[in-house]
Amino acid sequence: MSDALPPAERLLNLVIALVNTSGRMTKEQIRTSVAGYDREGSTEAFERMFERDKETLRELGVPIVTVHSAAHGDDAGYRVDLDAYALPPMELSAAQLGVLGLAAEFWQDQTLRTDAARALTKLRVVGTTPAATDAVVGLAPRLHAAGPALGPLLDATHARQAVEFTYRAASTGEVLDRQVQPWRLIASRGGWYLVGLDTGRGAPRVFRLSRIVGDVAAVGAPGAFGVPPDVDPMAMLLDSQHGTTRLAWLAVVPDRAGALRSRAVEPGDEAAPRPAPAGRDLVAVPYDRTGDLADEITGYTDAVLVLGPAELREEVVRRLREAAAMADRGPGAPGGTGG
């Protein structure tokens, strides 16, 4: 039976096997000993999967070489060229190590956070001491958690396999099932986005991962589609984020919400819908997408009060109520999270 591992894990297993082989591994040895390949499936299916994995690793820079038997020239085996694969001695400056530390924080709420933490620990061993990273003290990446959808979508994007998920539309709040051919995952403006073909609508679409409800399920066979050569996923994302700029009126606690304050503008002749409560600063922030700004403001909880527009205020209130409801359920309660 197949080990049914995610593609990324199967590729990693293959690299480990080919790095640690004493001489070479034949296809049959790979099929029977590397987790992720179907030992009982057809030879043709294994051949296709192995050839695809081999080319993927070579594109990623893993130098897989073909080794022929001296006795049987047509009996090919494979291994990783360790001389070409080994990295030169690494020296990291304090600033470089600090930037890597910030990058690792992107994954603190994701499925890769353990791997990121281990990698950073190893890099600190060969770099300067953690105390020497003062150049980035006080800085922090602002990227909302993608949630459990990120891992399955990464695998499906790599495997070129369609997915199904339930999605809440930003404009209407309507929740519908979607089937998508995932083309690319992009981090932008503090959030994660999936760009792909919505097969139900027959058109490319952009989906924000934080609006995916429930689990992401892979459907169909891997390698079932390709990304059209004339498609620019980043341009699609930027187009989807472009809209009519509006002005948000916020009442902010002093010395809080620095990211919002950094984008504040002088409102000119436009007046706030109501004055800021005593002890708070009035801040005017331009924005394009209501949902994106609502997500950001919600993260500041009671430090930021929305004075207007009403649409933005309602979106923030809805998010806070959902968060409060989840907290009331508590660990172990129906719908709650376990400890």
C-alpha positions in Angstrom: 0.0 0.0 0.0 1.1 3.6 -0.6 2.4 5.6 2.4 0.2 8.4 1.2 2.7 11.1 2.3 2.5 14.7 1.1 4.6 15.4 -2.0 7.1 17.6 -0.1 7.7 14.9 2.5 8.2 12.2 -0.2 10.7 14.5 -2.0 12.6 15.0 1.3 12.7 11.2 1.9 14.1 10.7 -1.6 16.8 13.3 -1.0 17.8 11.7 2.3 18.0 8.2 0.7 20.1 9.4 -2.2 22.4 11.4 0.0 23.0 8.5 2.4 23.4 5.6 -0.1 26.9 4.1 -0.1 27.0 3.7 -3.9 23.7 4.1 -5.8 20.0 3.2 -5.5 18.1 1.5 -8.3 14.6 2.4 -9.1 13.4 -0.8 -7.5 15.3 0.0 -4.3 13.8 3.5 -4.3 10.3 2.1 -4.8 10.5 -0.4 -2.0 12.5 1.6 0.6 11.6 5.3 0.2 8.4 6.2 2.1 5.9 7.9 -0.2 6.0 5.6 -3.2 3.4 3.0 -3.7 5.0 -0.4 -3.4 2.0 -2.3 -4.7 0.9 0.0 -7.5 1.7 -0.3 -11.2 5.3 0.1 -12.4 4.1 2.7 -14.9 2.7 4.9 -12.1 5.9 4.6 -10.1 8.0 5.5 -13.1 6.0 8.7 -13.8 6.1 9.8 -10.2 9.8 9.1 -9.8 10.7 10.9 -13.0 8.7 13.9 -12.0 10.2 13.9 -8.5 13.7 13.6 -10.0 13.2 16.5 -12.3 11.7 18.6 -9.5 14.7 18.1 -7.3 17.1 18.9 -10.1 15.2 22.1 -10.7 15.6 22.9 -7.0 19.3 22.5 -7.3 19.8 18.9 -5.9 22.5 17.3 -8.1 21.0 13.9 -8.7 23.4 11.9 -10.9 22.8 8.6 -12.9 25.2 5.8 -12.1 25.5 2.7 -14.4 26.6 -0.7 -13.2 30.0 -1.8 -14.5 28.6 -5.2 -15.2 25.3 -4.2 -16.6 25.4 -0.9 -18.5 21.7 -0.7 -18.8 21.1 -1.1 -15.0 20.9 2.5 -13.9 21.1 3.7 -10.3 20.9 7.2 -8.7 22.7 9.1 -6.0 23.3 12.7 -5.0 26.7 14.2 -5.9 27.8 15.1 -2.4 30.7 17.3 -3.6 28.3 19.5 -5.7 25.6 19.4 -3.0 27.7 20.4 0.0 27.5 24.1 1.0 30.7 26.1 1.5 31.5 27.2 5.0 28.9 29.7 6.2 29.6 32.9 8.0 26.6 35.0 9.0 26.8 38.6 10.2 24.6 39.9 13.1 22.3 41.7 10.7 21.9 38.6 8.4 21.1 36.4 11.4 18.6 39.0 12.7 16.8 39.1 9.3 16.6 35.3 9.3 15.1 35.4 12.7 12.4 37.8 11.5 11.8 35.5 8.5 11.3 32.5 10.9 8.7 34.4 12.8 6.5 34.3 9.7 5.9 30.6 10.5 5.1 30.8 14.2 1.5 30.1 13.6 2.0 27.7 10.7 2.6 24.0 10.2 6.3 24.7 9.5 7.1 26.6 12.7 9.0 23.6 14.3 11.2 23.2 11.2 11.8 27.0 11.1 12.8 27.1 14.7 15.2 24.1 14.3 16.8 25.7 11.2 17.3 29.0 12.9 19.0 27.2 15.9 21.4 25.5 13.6 22.2 28.7 11.7 22.9 30.5 15.0 25.6 27.9 15.8 27.6 28.9 12.7 26.8 32.6 12.9 27.3 35.3 15.4 25.7 35.1 18.9 22.0 35.9 19.2 22.9 38.9 21.4 24.6 40.5 18.4 21.3 40.9 16.5 20.4 44.2 18.1 20.1 45.8 14.7 16.6 44.3 14.3 15.4 44.5 17.9 11.9 46.0 18.0 11.1 44.9 14.5 8.5 42.2 13.8 7.0 40.9 10.6 3.3 41.6 10.2 1.7 38.6 8.5 -1.6 37.2 9.6 -1.7 33.5 10.2 -2.8 31.5 7.2 -4.2 28.7 9.4 -4.4 25.0 8.6 -5.1 25.7 4.9 -1.5 26.6 4.1 0.0 23.2 4.3 -2.5 21.3 2.0 -2.4 24.2 -0.5 1.4 24.2 -0.6 1.3 20.4 -1.4 -1.5 20.8 -3.9 0.2 23.7 -5.7 3.5 21.7 -6.0 1.6 18.5 -7.1 -0.6 20.4 -9.6 -3.6 18.9 -8.0 -7.1 20.5 -7.7 -8.5 21.3 -4.3 -12.0 21.8 -2.7 -12.7 24.2 0.2 -15.5 26.3 1.7 -14.9 30.0 1.2 -16.5 33.2 2.7 -16.7 36.0 0.2 -15.3 39.3 1.4 -17.9 41.5 -0.4 -21.1 39.6 0.6 -20.1 37.3 3.5 -21.7 34.4 1.5 -20.2 31.0 2.2 -19.9 28.7 -0.8 -17.9 25.6 -1.8 -15.2 26.2 -4.3 -13.1 23.8 -6.5 -9.8 25.4 -7.6 -6.7 24.5 -9.6 -4.0 26.2 -7.3 -1.4 28.1 -9.3 0.5 30.0 -6.7 0.6 31.0 -3.0 1.6 34.6 -2.3 2.2 36.6 0.9 1.1 40.2 0.5 0.0 43.1 2.6 0.0 41.0 5.8 -1.9 38.1 4.5 -1.7 34.9 2.4 -3.4 34.5 -0.9 -4.1 31.7 -3.3 -4.2 32.4 -7.0 -5.8 29.8 -9.2 -8.5 28.7 -11.6 -12.0 28.6 -10.1 -13.3 25.6 -12.1 -16.9 26.2 -11.0 -16.8 29.7 -12.5 -14.4 28.9 -15.3 -12.2 31.9 -14.5 -9.1 32.8 -12.5 -9.7 34.0 -9.0 -7.8 35.2 -6.0 -8.6 33.8 -2.5 -7.5 35.0 0.9 -6.5 32.0 3.0 -8.0 33.5 6.2 -11.4 33.4 4.6 -11.2 29.6 4.0 -13.7 27.8 6.3 -12.8 24.3 7.4 -10.5 21.9 5.7 -8.9 21.9 2.3 -9.3 18.6 0.4 -7.3 17.5 -2.6 -9.4 16.1 -5.5 -8.4 14.4 -8.7 -5.0 13.2 -9.7 -1.6 15.0 -9.3 -0.3 16.6 -12.4 -3.8 17.2 -13.8 -3.2 20.8 -14.9 -0.5 23.4 -15.6 -0.2 27.1 -15.0 -1.0 28.9 -18.3 2.2 30.5 -19.6 0.5 33.9 -20.2 -0.8 34.1 -16.5 1.0 36.4 -14.1 -0.3 35.4 -10.6 1.3 38.5 -8.9 -0.3 40.9 -11.3 -3.7 39.2 -10.6 -3.2 39.7 -6.9 -2.3 43.3 -7.3 -5.3 43.9 -9.5 -7.6 42.3 -7.0 -6.2 44.5 -4.2 -6.6 47.7 -6.3 -9.8 49.6 -5.7 -11.2 52.9 -4.7 -9.2 54.4 -1.8 -11.3 55.3 1.2 -10.4 56.9 4.5 -10.8 55.1 7.8 -11.2 57.2 10.9 -9.7 55.6 13.9 -9.4 56.5 17.6 -6.1 55.0 18.8 -4.6 54.6 22.3 -1.4 56.7 22.5 1.8 54.9 21.6 -0.1 51.9 20.1 -0.8 50.6 16.6 2.4 51.9 15.1 1.8 50.3 11.8 -1.5 52.1 11.4 0.0 55.4 12.5 2.8 55.1 9.9 0.2 55.1 7.1 -1.8 58.0 8.5 -2.5 61.0 6.3 -3.7 64.5 6.8 -7.5 64.4 6.0 -7.6 67.9 4.5 -11.2 69.3 4.5 -12.8 66.0 5.3 -14.1 65.8 8.8 -14.3 62.7 11.1 -17.8 61.3 11.5 -17.5 61.7 15.3 -14.7 63.0 17.7 -12.3 60.6 19.2 -13.0 59.7 22.9 -10.9 61.4 25.5 -7.4 60.0 25.9 -7.3 58.7 22.3 -5.6 60.1 19.1 -7.6 60.7 16.0 -5.9 58.9 13.1 -7.0 58.9 9.4 -5.7 55.9 7.4 -6.4 55.4 3.6 -7.4 51.8 2.5 -8.6 49.9 -0.5 -10.1 46.7 0.9 -12.4 46.7 3.9 -11.7 43.1 4.9 -7.9 43.5 4.9 -8.0 46.6 7.1 -10.6 45.0 9.4 -8.3 41.9 9.9 -5.5 44.2 10.9 -7.5 46.4 13.2 -9.0 43.3 15.0 -5.5 42.3 15.9 -5.1 45.5 18.0 -8.3 44.6 20.0 -9.3 47.5 22.3 -6.3 49.7 21.3 -8.1 50.9 18.1 -11.7 52.1 17.9 -13.3 52.5 14.4 -15.2 55.8 14.1 -16.0 55.3 10.5 -17.0 54.3 7.9 -19.8 52.2 9.3 -19.0 49.2 6.9 -15.5 49.0 8.4 -16.8 49.3 11.9 -19.3 46.5 11.3 -16.6 44.1 9.9 -14.3 44.7 12.9 -17.2 44.2 15.4 -18.2 40.9 13.6 -14.6 39.6 13.9 -14.3 40.5 17.6 -17.6 38.8 18.3 -16.5 35.7 16.6 -13.2 35.7 18.6 -15.2 36.2 21.8 -17.5 33.4 21.0 -14.6 31.0 20.4 -13.0 32.1 23.7 -16.3 31.5 25.6 -16.5 27.9 24.2 -13.0 27.3 25.7 -10.8 24.3 25.4 -12.6 21.0 25.3 -16.0 22.6 24.6 -17.9 21.8 21.3 -16.2 23.8 18.6 -13.4 24.9 21.0 -9.7 24.0 20.8 -8.0 21.4 22.8 -5.0 22.2 25.1 
